[in-house]
Amino acid sequence: MFTARFARIALPAALLLSLAGCEDPTKDKPKATISTAAPAQTQAAAAPAGPAEALPLDAAASTIGFVGSKVTGKHEGKFEKISGSITLAGGKAAGGKLTVEADASSVKTDAEKLDGHLKSPDFFDVEKYPKATFTSTEIKAGGEKGATHTITGELDLHGVKKTITFPATITEGADAVSGSAEFVINRKDFGIVYPGKQDDLIRDDVLLKLSLKAPRKQG
């Protein structure tokens, strides 16, 4: 009788603890708008007057990261080899351009065993798709959830090209231009469909975390 009573108490408690430990990291984060249509080239009309200023990203001071989760927990990762540039129009990000490239084989997470699995055909399939790239087609002022800008462009990931739109916060400083963004994409939209174990399924939504910095030339 004691055993049965203990089971009635302990099992629900264990379930609650399990659920508490696997809260979805994408909760309350903005979801990128994703479409298969080719991105519209609207920059020319929107660009303010003034010369273009192309600034290479400082790879050491920039990060392209992500958070994936499953039933039992989450993993954080990033790409250690990245490059790209931010182009200002008249000294402003609005009307400018952002390009970013990540070496898929440079993926690094908080679990060494996972790194190898992510490089396999189950996920990024780095031998077949060595690069992931993003090229903006529009950067406009204003954005949701307090963001300063909204960025639209083409994301090429896992051999799939889609147009995405997401909010970002961009600062045009005297010494550097910096930008940050956190938004959610569905990995299955890009052909990454590995489900995980039956008792530990991987969530479809992945949180992308961008922190980019491009120094400005002085003098």
C-alpha positions in Angstrom: 0.0 0.0 0.0 2.9 2.4 0.9 4.6 1.5 -2.4 1.5 2.3 -4.4 0.9 5.6 -2.6 4.6 6.6 -3.1 4.3 5.8 -6.8 1.2 8.0 -7.1 3.2 10.9 -5.6 6.6 10.4 -7.1 5.7 9.8 -10.7 3.8 13.0 -11.2 6.6 14.9 -9.4 9.2 13.3 -11.6 7.2 14.3 -14.7 7.0 17.9 -13.5 10.7 18.1 -12.9 11.4 16.6 -16.4 9.1 19.2 -18.0 10.7 22.0 -16.0 14.1 21.0 -17.2 13.3 21.1 -20.9 11.6 24.5 -21.4 11.6 25.5 -25.0 14.4 28.1 -25.5 12.5 29.6 -28.5 9.5 30.6 -26.3 8.7 34.3 -26.6 11.3 34.8 -29.2 10.3 36.4 -32.6 9.8 33.9 -35.4 11.4 34.8 -38.7 9.0 35.1 -41.6 10.0 32.5 -44.2 8.9 32.2 -47.8 10.1 30.4 -50.9 9.7 33.5 -53.1 12.8 35.2 -54.4 13.6 38.3 -52.2 12.5 41.5 -53.8 15.3 43.9 -54.7 14.0 47.1 -53.0 17.2 48.6 -51.7 17.8 51.1 -54.5 14.5 52.9 -53.9 14.9 52.9 -50.1 18.6 53.8 -49.9 19.2 57.3 -48.5 21.5 59.7 -50.2 25.2 59.4 -49.5 28.2 57.2 -50.3 28.2 53.5 -49.6 30.6 52.4 -46.8 31.5 48.7 -46.9 32.8 47.3 -43.6 34.2 43.8 -43.2 33.0 41.9 -40.2 35.5 41.4 -37.3 35.2 37.6 -37.1 36.9 37.5 -33.7 34.3 39.9 -32.2 31.3 38.4 -34.0 29.3 35.3 -33.3 26.7 33.2 -35.2 25.2 31.0 -32.7 22.1 28.8 -32.2 20.2 26.9 -29.5 18.5 23.6 -30.3 16.4 21.6 -27.9 14.8 18.3 -27.3 12.6 16.6 -24.7 15.4 16.2 -22.1 17.2 19.5 -22.6 19.0 21.9 -24.9 22.4 22.5 -26.6 24.0 25.8 -27.5 26.4 26.0 -30.4 28.1 28.4 -32.9 30.2 28.5 -36.0 33.8 29.2 -35.3 34.7 30.3 -38.9 32.6 33.2 -40.2 33.0 36.1 -42.6 31.0 38.9 -44.1 30.4 42.6 -44.3 28.0 45.4 -43.5 27.5 48.1 -46.0 26.1 51.4 -44.9 24.2 53.8 -47.1 24.9 57.5 -46.2 26.3 56.3 -42.9 23.1 54.4 -42.0 22.2 50.7 -41.9 18.8 51.3 -43.3 19.2 51.1 -47.1 22.5 49.2 -46.7 23.4 45.6 -47.0 24.5 42.6 -44.8 26.3 39.5 -46.0 27.4 36.7 -43.8 29.0 33.3 -44.5 29.6 30.5 -42.0 31.8 27.4 -42.5 29.5 24.6 -41.6 32.3 22.3 -40.7 33.4 24.8 -38.0 30.3 24.1 -35.9 31.1 23.8 -32.2 28.7 23.1 -29.3 28.7 22.4 -25.6 29.0 18.6 -26.3 31.9 17.3 -28.3 30.1 14.1 -29.4 27.3 16.3 -30.8 29.7 18.3 -32.9 30.4 15.2 -35.1 26.8 14.3 -35.4 25.8 17.9 -36.5 28.4 17.6 -39.3 26.8 14.3 -40.6 24.0 13.9 -43.2 21.5 13.8 -40.3 22.0 17.6 -39.8 24.3 20.0 -41.7 25.9 17.4 -44.0 29.0 19.5 -44.3 30.7 17.5 -47.0 27.8 18.2 -49.4 26.9 21.7 -48.1 30.1 23.2 -46.8 28.8 26.8 -46.4 25.7 28.6 -45.0 25.2 32.1 -46.3 22.8 35.1 -45.8 22.6 38.1 -48.2 20.2 40.9 -47.3 17.9 42.5 -49.9 16.4 45.1 -47.6 17.3 46.7 -44.3 14.7 49.1 -43.0 14.3 51.1 -39.8 12.0 49.9 -37.1 11.2 46.4 -35.9 9.1 44.3 -33.5 9.9 43.7 -29.8 12.0 46.9 -29.6 14.3 46.1 -32.5 15.7 49.1 -34.3 15.6 47.5 -37.8 14.0 44.8 -39.9 16.2 42.7 -42.2 15.0 40.7 -45.2 17.2 38.5 -47.4 18.1 35.1 -48.7 19.3 32.4 -46.3 21.1 29.5 -48.0 21.2 26.6 -45.5 21.7 22.9 -46.1 21.3 23.5 -49.8 17.9 25.2 -49.4 17.4 28.9 -50.3 14.6 30.8 -48.6 13.7 34.4 -48.0 13.6 35.3 -44.4 12.7 38.5 -42.5 13.7 39.1 -38.9 14.1 42.0 -36.4 17.5 43.2 -35.4 19.1 45.9 -33.3 21.8 47.9 -35.1 24.1 50.6 -33.7 26.0 52.9 -36.1 28.9 54.0 -33.8 31.8 56.3 -34.7 34.3 53.4 -34.3 32.2 50.4 -35.4 28.8 49.2 -36.5 27.4 46.5 -34.4 24.2 44.4 -34.7 22.4 41.7 -32.8 19.4 39.5 -33.4 17.7 36.6 -31.9 14.9 34.9 -33.9 13.5 31.4 -34.6 13.5 29.3 -37.7 12.0 25.9 -38.3 14.9 23.6 -39.3 12.5 21.4 -41.4 12.0 24.4 -43.7 15.6 23.9 -44.7 15.5 20.1 -45.1 17.0 19.2 -41.7 14.5 16.7 -40.6 16.3 14.2 -38.3 13.8 13.5 -35.6 16.0 12.3 -32.8 15.3 9.3 -30.5 11.7 8.2 -30.0 11.9 9.0 -26.3 13.9 12.2 -26.8 12.5 14.0 -29.9 14.3 17.1 -31.2 12.1 20.2 -31.5 11.7 21.7 -35.0 12.2 25.3 -34.0 15.8 26.5 -33.5 16.8 29.8 -32.0 19.5 31.7 -34.0 21.6 34.3 -32.2 23.6 36.8 -34.1 26.1 39.2 -32.7 28.1 41.1 -35.4 30.7 43.9 -35.3 32.4 45.7 -38.2 35.0 48.4 -37.4 34.9 51.7 -39.2 38.1 53.2 -40.7 39.3 56.2 -38.9 40.6 59.4 -40.4 
